[in-house]
Amino acid sequence: MKFVAIIFITLQFLNICNVSFAWDDDELEVFDVVEEVNQNFYQLLGLTQDANATSIRKAFRQLSLQLHPDKNDAPDADVKFRNLVSVYDVLRDTNKRKHYDNVLVNGLPNWRSAVYYYRHVRKMGLLEMSVILFIVITIGKMEVPDLADILEKIPTPSVWNTLPFQLPCWTFASIVGIPSTIRAIKEMIEERKRRKLEEQAALAEENEQVEPEPVPRGPRRRRAGFTPQEQSGNNSNELKKKDNIRANHVYEKPKYTGGLWTDDDILELIKLVKKFPGGTPDRWEKIAETMNRSVSEVTHMAKKIKDEGLKPNQAAEEPSVVQQPKKVKTRAENPESDVVWSQEEQKALEAALLKYPKSSSVDRWEKIANCIEGKTKEECQLRYRQLVDLVKKKNETTQ
């Protein structure tokens, strides 16, 4: 009886294989042609994939005249002509061409697909089918006793395992387990609350951390004085930019109010007045902030210097451009050192030094003296040396 059942199941399987609901005959035919030709149909005809029916028919006629066995002596002329006809049959039919375009995108079904085996089965002959059927029946006949032994070893359910007995047991266990379930839910809720409180406490602790206090800056050191500018205009522009950057720094230092004005303070005021010429926004505020004095004191002293000019016992004015001191040979003072230089003459000397740099010409000091009315070449040189000596002494005192 079991042997007959196996034969019936096998025949039913083969009957199902003969009818395919997932793939129609046109699609299966396209699969077979693609596998047989093993070449792109459009490339075989020399066309693009978007070619119309007229182009396909025209290309087929031209190739058929070339590949026909009667006009082609090649040994594989029959195979090429047969493939050409199969390709033309697929492309001229709209439904088959649609299936072929799908194959170009997704490829042929592989061994993981059922149609792969179905295509091979439908190509088998009667002898091959008989051999497969014989093998299946033989293996099934040998496996049936083993299957019966396995089924006998499976324990049969008792009356206690039936639904009428198990349903009341499940209901009773559910009712008894309600308190423990409620306790577990409460513990879960409390655990979530505890974690939330811990997170809030950690966040509050981070927010309460005191930020480190900034390290106070040291007292501002006075910058070195000036030496007469003897370089090109490009270097003077770069040095002016550096002075502007330094002047913009803010130092926390108490302002002097009503203090005495030393020679260094007067020289610094003259330098700042030249650095911030008239028309500069907030000119006097910047000068007062740099000197740590009030605006009224700075403006009063600047007006006083402008009205009275430089006296012999006052410190000489400095040139307007910052430059590192250079080594200049000096000579002993002569009686001409008592010559008084006014503010206009001092400005004219500075302008002449910038106009005629050191490397300009041999008669440099004569040209400088010509630019200053009432001053000789020797007086200009002596005034220059006095300024250089003054700056050197100031640098030594600062260091």
C-alpha positions in Angstrom: 0.0 0.0 0.0 2.8 2.4 0.8 4.6 1.5 -2.4 1.5 2.5 -4.4 1.2 5.8 -2.5 4.8 6.6 -3.4 4.2 5.9 -7.1 1.0 8.1 -7.0 2.9 11.0 -5.4 5.7 10.7 -8.0 3.3 10.8 -10.9 1.4 13.7 -9.4 4.7 15.6 -9.1 5.6 14.9 -12.7 2.1 16.0 -13.7 2.6 19.3 -11.9 5.9 19.8 -13.6 4.2 19.5 -17.0 2.0 22.5 -16.2 3.7 25.8 -15.2 1.6 28.7 -14.1 4.5 31.1 -13.4 6.1 31.0 -16.8 4.3 30.9 -20.2 5.5 29.1 -23.3 6.9 32.3 -24.9 9.1 33.1 -21.9 10.4 29.5 -21.8 11.1 29.7 -25.5 13.1 32.9 -25.0 15.1 31.3 -22.2 16.0 28.4 -24.5 17.0 30.7 -27.4 19.1 32.9 -25.1 20.9 29.8 -23.8 21.5 28.4 -27.3 22.6 31.6 -29.1 24.7 32.9 -26.1 25.0 36.3 -27.6 23.2 39.7 -27.4 20.5 39.6 -30.0 20.7 43.3 -30.8 24.5 43.1 -31.3 24.0 40.0 -33.6 21.8 42.1 -35.8 23.9 45.2 -35.5 21.1 47.3 -33.9 20.5 49.2 -30.7 18.0 48.0 -28.0 15.5 50.7 -29.0 15.4 49.7 -32.7 11.9 49.5 -34.2 10.3 46.5 -36.1 11.3 48.0 -39.5 14.9 48.2 -38.6 14.9 44.6 -37.2 13.3 43.3 -40.4 15.7 45.1 -42.7 18.8 43.9 -40.7 17.5 40.3 -40.8 17.1 40.4 -44.6 20.6 41.7 -45.0 22.2 39.1 -42.7 20.1 36.3 -44.1 21.6 37.0 -47.6 25.1 36.7 -46.1 24.6 33.8 -43.7 22.3 31.6 -45.8 23.9 28.1 -46.3 23.4 28.3 -50.1 25.5 31.6 -50.2 27.9 30.9 -47.4 30.6 28.2 -47.6 31.6 28.4 -43.9 31.3 25.0 -42.0 29.1 26.6 -39.3 26.8 28.4 -41.7 23.8 26.2 -40.8 24.3 27.0 -37.1 24.6 30.8 -37.7 21.6 30.9 -39.9 19.5 28.9 -37.5 20.5 31.3 -34.6 19.7 34.3 -36.8 16.2 32.9 -37.5 15.6 32.2 -33.8 16.7 35.7 -32.9 14.5 37.3 -35.5 11.5 35.2 -34.3 12.0 36.5 -30.8 12.6 40.2 -31.7 9.7 40.5 -34.2 7.2 39.4 -31.6 6.3 42.1 -29.1 5.7 39.7 -26.2 8.8 37.7 -26.7 10.9 40.8 -27.2 9.6 42.1 -23.8 10.7 38.9 -22.2 14.1 39.1 -23.8 14.6 42.7 -22.5 13.7 41.4 -19.1 16.4 38.8 -19.4 19.0 41.5 -20.3 18.2 43.2 -17.1 17.7 40.3 -14.6 19.5 37.5 -16.5 18.5 33.8 -16.9 17.0 31.9 -13.9 19.8 30.1 -11.9 19.7 26.9 -10.0 18.0 28.5 -7.1 14.8 29.0 -9.2 12.3 26.2 -9.9 12.1 27.1 -13.6 15.7 26.1 -14.0 14.9 22.5 -13.3 11.6 22.6 -15.1 13.3 23.7 -18.3 15.7 20.8 -18.1 12.9 18.3 -17.3 10.8 19.3 -20.3 13.7 18.7 -22.6 14.2 15.1 -21.4 13.2 12.1 -23.4 11.2 9.0 -22.4 14.3 7.0 -21.5 15.7 9.7 -19.2 12.4 10.2 -17.5 12.1 6.5 -16.9 15.5 6.3 -15.3 14.7 9.2 -12.9 11.4 7.7 -12.0 13.1 4.3 -11.2 15.7 6.0 -9.0 13.0 8.0 -7.1 10.9 4.9 -6.5 13.8 2.8 -5.3 15.0 5.5 -2.8 11.5 6.0 -1.6 11.0 2.3 -1.0 14.2 2.1 1.0 13.3 5.2 3.1 9.7 4.2 4.0 10.7 1.7 6.8 13.0 4.3 8.4 10.2 6.8 8.3 7.8 4.3 10.0 10.4 3.7 12.8 10.7 7.5 13.3 7.0 7.9 13.6 6.7 5.0 16.1 9.3 6.6 18.3 7.4 9.9 18.6 5.4 9.7 21.9 1.6 10.0 21.5 -0.1 12.7 23.5 -1.9 11.7 26.7 -5.3 12.8 27.9 -3.6 15.3 30.2 -2.1 17.1 27.2 -5.3 17.6 25.5 -7.0 21.1 25.2 -9.8 20.5 27.7 -7.3 19.8 30.5 -4.6 22.3 29.4 -6.9 25.3 29.0 -8.0 25.3 32.7 -4.4 24.8 33.8 -3.3 27.8 31.7 -6.1 30.0 33.1 -5.2 29.1 36.7 -1.5 29.7 36.1 -2.3 33.1 34.6 -4.4 34.2 37.5 -1.8 33.1 40.1 1.0 34.8 38.1 -0.8 38.2 38.1 0.8 39.5 41.4 4.3 38.6 40.3 3.7 40.2 36.9 2.5 43.4 38.7 5.6 43.4 40.9 7.9 43.0 37.9 6.2 45.9 36.1 6.6 48.1 39.2 10.3 47.2 39.5 10.8 48.1 35.9 9.1 51.5 36.3 11.1 52.2 39.4 14.3 51.2 37.6 13.6 53.6 34.8 12.8 56.5 37.3 16.1 55.8 39.1 18.1 55.9 35.9 16.4 59.1 34.9 17.2 60.7 38.3 20.8 59.6 38.0 21.1 61.2 34.6 19.6 64.4 35.8 21.9 64.5 38.8 25.0 63.9 36.6 23.9 66.6 34.2 23.3 69.1 37.0 26.8 68.3 38.4 28.4 69.0 35.1 26.6 72.3 34.8 27.7 73.3 38.4 31.3 72.8 37.7 33.1 76.1 38.0 35.0 77.3 34.9 38.7 77.9 35.5 39.5 81.5 36.1 41.5 83.2 33.4 45.2 83.8 34.3 45.7 87.6 34.7 48.2 89.2 32.4 51.3 90.8 33.7 51.9 94.5 33.6 52.5 96.0 30.2 56.1 96.7 29.4 57.0 99.9 27.7 58.1 99.4 24.1 61.5 100.5 23.0 61.9 103.9 21.5 62.5 105.0 18.0 65.6 105.3 15.8 65.6 107.3 12.6 64.1 105.4 9.7 66.6 104.7 7.0 64.9 101.8 5.2 62.5 101.6 2.3 58.9 102.5 2.4 57.8 98.9 2.3 59.5 98.0 5.6 58.0 101.1 7.3 54.5 100.0 6.3 55.1 96.5 7.8 56.4 98.0 11.1 53.4 100.4 11.3 51.0 97.4 11.0 52.9 95.6 13.9 52.6 98.8 16.0 48.9 99.0 15.3 48.4 95.4 16.4 50.3 96.0 19.6 48.4 99.2 20.3 45.1 97.3 20.0 45.8 95.0 23.0 44.0 95.8 26.2 45.8 95.4 29.4 44.2 95.6 32.8 46.2 98.4 34.4 44.9 101.2 36.5 44.9 104.6 34.8 47.1 107.4 36.2 45.2 110.5 37.1 47.0 113.7 38.0 50.4 112.1 37.8 53.6 113.8 36.8 54.7 113.7 33.1 58.2 112.3 32.7 60.4 112.7 29.7 59.5 109.1 28.7 55.8 109.9 28.9 56.2 113.0 26.8 58.1 111.1 24.1 55.5 108.3 24.1 52.7 111.0 23.7 54.6 112.5 20.7 55.0 109.1 19.2 51.3 108.2 19.7 50.2 111.5 18.3 52.1 110.8 15.1 50.9 107.2 15.0 47.2 108.3 15.2 47.1 111.4 12.9 44.2 113.8 12.7 41.0 112.3 11.3 41.5 108.9 13.0 38.3 107.6 14.7 38.5 107.9 18.5 42.0 109.3 18.2 42.4 110.7 21.7 40.6 107.7 23.3 43.1 105.3 21.8 46.1 107.4 22.9 44.7 107.8 26.4 44.0 104.0 26.6 47.5 103.2 25.5 49.1 105.5 28.0 46.7 104.5 30.8 45.7 108.2 31.4 42.5 110.1 31.0 41.5 111.8 27.8 41.5 115.2 29.4 45.1 114.8 30.6 46.3 113.6 27.3 44.7 116.4 25.3 45.9 119.0 27.8 49.5 117.9 27.6 49.4 117.5 23.7 48.1 121.1 23.4 50.8 122.3 25.8 53.6 120.6 23.8 52.2 122.0 20.6 52.0 125.6 21.9 55.3 125.7 23.8 57.4 123.4 21.4 60.5 121.6 22.5 62.8 123.2 25.0 66.5 122.5 25.3 66.0 120.7 28.6 63.2 118.5 27.3 63.7 115.2 25.5 63.9 115.3 21.8 61.1 114.1 19.6 61.4 110.7 18.0 60.9 109.9 14.3 57.4 108.6 13.4 58.4 105.1 12.2 59.5 102.2 14.4 62.8 100.5 13.5 65.3 98.4 15.5 68.3 100.5 16.5 71.3 100.3 14.2 74.9 100.7 15.1 76.0 104.3 14.2 79.4 105.7 14.9 79.3 108.7 17.1 81.8 111.4 17.9 82.3 113.7 20.9 79.9 116.6 21.3 81.0 119.9 19.9 79.8 123.4 20.7 77.2 123.1 18.0 75.2 120.7 20.2 73.6 123.7 21.8 71.7 124.5 18.6 67.9 124.5 19.3 65.7 122.6 16.9 62.1 123.7 16.6 59.2 121.4 16.0 58.9 122.4 12.3 62.7 121.8 11.8 62.5 118.4 13.5 59.6 117.3 11.2 61.6 118.6 8.2 64.6 116.5 9.3 62.5 113.4 9.7 60.9 113.9 6.2 64.4 114.4 4.6 65.7 111.2 6.3 62.9 109.3 4.8 63.2 111.0 1.4 67.0 110.4 1.1 67.8 107.0 2.6 71.3 105.9 3.5 72.0 104.2 0.2 70.7 107.0 -2.0 73.8 108.9 -2.9 77.1 110.3 -1.7 75.9 113.8 -1.0 73.0 112.7 1.1 73.5 115.1 4.0 73.9 118.1 1.7 70.4 117.3 0.2 69.0 116.8 3.7 70.5 120.2 4.8 68.9 121.9 1.7 65.5 120.6 2.9 65.8 122.3 6.3 66.0 126.1 6.3 68.7 127.6 8.4 70.5 124.3 9.1 73.9 123.2 7.8 75.1 119.7 6.9 77.1 119.4 10.2 74.1 120.5 12.3 71.9 117.9 10.7 74.4 115.1 11.3 74.9 116.2 14.9 71.1 116.2 15.5 70.9 112.7 14.0 73.6 111.5 16.4 71.9 113.1 19.4 68.7 111.2 18.6 70.6 107.9 18.2 72.4 108.4 21.5 69.1 109.2 23.2 67.4 106.1 22.0 70.4 103.9 23.0 70.4 105.3 26.6 66.6 104.7 26.8 67.0 101.1 25.7 69.7 100.4 28.2 67.6 101.9 31.0 64.6 99.8 30.0 66.6 96.6 29.9 
